[in-house]
């Protein structure tokens, strides 16, 4: 077991690292050809995090989400650069992607053009969504709620637009784990701005979700130290102008061991919920 998962998934892991490098080449080509796309900075959601989106925690996030989600109509709430929306579309879901950020929607359009898919992209706040009650069969909300001031209003809206017995799949950083330490403490000290406005504890997050009318089915770690490995990879790439793939290989044993790490020290949490109809 080269990556510490199992033999079958080791093969997939190796293949996806190769896939990440191919996607990087495709994105680089698009940046050179498309003036709008080239205008996005190297810190854009599409470009800067491309290996993480393909082979890191997003790989596990997508894999787990597709095990859990049901129905046909899916909302990607806070869809960011559109990676999950594109993959869900290819798996047969009818997807709507919503994000308040103009830059995120621009990145999503660029990705969907590259992948040749058509998905409705809406720009709106998650605290005031333009949908009728009981619209969606499932909702995903990846790394979003920690960025929003009125997070209670967001959960109320998610509950409103999700059908009774519909599924909600959330990921968010442990407010005191590796991800939060990098984003909220280390990066600001070297000149980067943090966009996190909440530092959740497990107890506070459980209360928030339950009071919004959701039944929590699963609350576990998505990753442990993965953000540290990824930050190291990105720094090496930035300063050495090379792809140090060996660092990406460290992500897989981290993802595999995360489930055995206590929640209080996990890096990112993964929560599956159901609309209880309350």
N, C-alpha and C positions, 0 to 999 in steps of 0.2 A: 504494500500500500504506500505508494510514493507520496501521496498527499495526505494520508492519514484518514481517508474517508472509506472507500472500498474500491476494489479493482475496477468495477464498471464505471464508477464516477471519477476515478483517477484518469481514465481514458478521456472522459468528457472534459475534465478540467484542463488537461494538456491541449485538447482541441480548441477549447475556448480561449486560451492564451493566444494561440495562433490566430483565432478569429479576431481577437482584440487588435492585434497588430495590423490585420487586413483592414479593419474598420478605420483604424487610424490613418492608413494610407488613403482610403477612400475620402475621409474627411479632409485630409490635407489637399487632395486633388480638388475637392469642391471649394475649399477656401480660396484656391488660386483662380478658379474659374468664375465664381459667383461673387460679385462685388458686395452684395448685402451680407452674404455669409462671411466673407473675409473681414467685414467690419466688426464682427464679434471678436472680443479680446481673447487672449489665450486662457483667460479664466472663465470663459463661457461654459455653460452647463454641458454643451456637447463636447467641447474640445478638451478642457482641462482634466475632466474626470473620466475620459473614455475607457481606460482599463478597468476602473472600479465598476463602472456600469455594466461591463461585459463579464468580468471574471471575479469581482469582489462580492460584497454583501448583496448587491442588487441581483446577482445571479441566484443566490439562495432565496432572496426575497420573492423573486418572480416564481421560482420553482415551488416554494411553499404556498404562495398565493393561488397558483393554478390548481393545487390540490384541494383548496378550500372553497373557492368561489363557485357559485352556481348561477343558473339562469343565463339569459342572453344579453340583457342590457346592463352595461357596466359604466360607472362613472369613475374616471381617474381624477380624483379631487386634489388639486395642486399638482397637476401633471408634469410640471417642470419642462424638461427638454423632450419629453414624449417617448422615451425608451419603452416604458411599460405599455403605453397605449398602442404602440406599433406592434409589440409582441402579442398583446391580447387580441388585436385585430387579426393577426395572422393565425391565431388559434380559434377564430370563429366567433369571438364576442362582437356585439355591436357596442362600440366604444364612444363615449363622449369625454373629451379632455377639457378640464377647466383650470385656469390659473389666472391670478390677478396681475402677474408680471408681464409686461410688454416684451421684455427681453426673452423670457421663457417661451412665450408664444412664437416669437421669431425663430428661436432655436428649434421648436417643434415643427414649424413649417419647413425649415431647412432639412430636418431629418426625414420628414414624411415625403418630401420631394425626392430625396436620395433613395428611400425605400419604396417609392412609388405606391403609396397608400393614401387613401382619403378618409380622414377622421374629422368630425366636427370639433373645432377648437374655439372655446369661448373664453373671453376675458371678463372675469367677474370675481367678486369676493366670496369666499366660502361662508362668510357670515350672512350673506344675502344672495342666495343662489336663484337663478331665473328658471326654476323647475316647479312643476306641480307636486303636491304631496303624493307619496307612494309611487314614484316614477321608476326607480332603479331596482334591479334584482340584487346587485352587489356594488360595493364601493371600495376602492382602495385609496389610501391616504398615506403616502410614503414621505417621511421626513418633512412634514408640513406643520404640524400643530405647535411645534416649539418656536415657530416663527411668527405666530399670530397673537396679538394682544388679547382680544376677546375670544378666548378659546372655548368658553362655555357656549357662546352664540354659535360657534362653528359646530359643536357637537349637537346642538339643538337642530340646526339645519340639516346635518347629516341624517339625524333621526327622522326628520320630516320628509325628506325626499327618498328615503330608503323604504322599500315595501316591508310590511310585517313579515317576520321570519327571514328577511334579507340579511346578507352577510356584509360586515364591515371589517376590513383588514388594514391595520395601522402599524407603521413602524415609527419610532421616535427615539432619540438618544436618551439613555440614562443621564439625568442631569448631573451626575457625579461620576460618570464612567470615562473611559478613554476618549471617546468621541468628544464629549463636552469639555474635557481638559484641554484637548487640542484646539477646538473651535473657540472656546470662551476664555481661556487663560493664556495659552502659548501663542497662538496666532496674533491676538491683539497686542502682545508685547513686542512683536517684530513688525508692527505696522499694518496688519490686516484687520479689517472691520468684522466683527461678529454680528450675525443677523438673528441670533437666538434671543428670544425675549422671555422664554420660560426654561427653568431647570426642574424637570419633573422628578419626584420621588415615586416609587412604586405605589405607595399608599395613596398619595394625592391623585395619581392618574387613575387608579382603580375607582376611587370615589367619583371623580369627574365623569368617567364612562358610565358607571352604574346609575348615577343621578340623571343622566341624559336619556335613560330608557333602554340601555343596551345590556345584554347578558354577556359577560365575558366567558368565552369558552377556553381560551388558551392565552397565557401570559408568560413569555419565555425570552431568552436571549437570542438575538439574531447573530451577533458577533461579540467578540471579547476585545482583542487588541488590534483588530484589523485596521482601524483608523491610523494607528501609529505606523504600521507597515506601509500603508498607502501614502502617508505624509512623507515618509522616508523615500519611497519610490519617486514621488513627484519632485522632491528636492533634488534627487540624483539626476532626474531627467532634465530639470531646469538648468542646473549648474554644470552638468557633465555632457549634456546634449546626446545622451545615449539612453537606450531602453534596457534597464536592468531587470530582465524578466524574472530572475531568481527571487526578487522581492515579492513579486506577484504570487509565486508558489507558496509563500508563507501564509497567504490568505486562507488556503483551503484547510489546513489543520486547525487554524483558528476558528473557522466556521463550524468545523466538526466538533470541536471541544466546547463551543460556547454553551451548549445545552447543559453541560455539567458544572458551569460556573455559577455561583450564587447571583441572583438577580441584582443585588445591591452593588456588585462590581462589574456587571455586564457593560459592554460598550453601547450597544443599541438593542432596544426591545422590540419584540414582535407580538402584537396583540390581535387575536381574532375574536370578533363579537357578533352577536345576532340581535336584530331589532325585536325586542320582546313584545312590541305592540302596546306598551304602557304609555 
